[in-house]
Amino acid sequence: MRRGEIWWADLPPPTGHRPVVLISRDEAYIYREFVTVAPVSRRFRGIRAEVSLGQEDGLPTSCAANLDSLTTVPKSSLQRHIASLDTEKLQAVDSAIRFALGLET
């Protein structure tokens, strides 16, 4: 497991089974039981706290990672690796996180 990977995950209701983007730093996947993820949704609102994803990212349809909805889940909820984001897309995720958390200067 590495930051920027997309995995199928079983999230608590009402979210359920869906793709997530791994957000925690790489070391967390070695030592931590719980990790931070961003859920992926087919609903795209076009806001700065979202990053559009699609077939070029290993997903079957157009969708978005929602960085307003960061959540911490047990590693055991991560079921299957789908793909890994490229550097440019991961930088977009970083920017969306800064916006979502009000960390922009």
Number of C-alpha atoms within 10 A of each C-alpha: 17 16 19 24 19 28 23 18 24 18 19 10 7 6 11 10 16 15 24 28 28 24 24 19 13 14 11 16 17 10 9 11 11 16 21 20 27 24 25 24 18 13 11 16 12 10 12 17 22 26 22 20 21 13 10 12 18 13 14 10 12 15 19 22 26 27 26 17 15 19 15 14 17 14 15 11 16 22 14 11 14 15 15 19 19 12 10 9 16 18 13 16 25 17 18 23 24 16 17 19 12 9 10 10 5
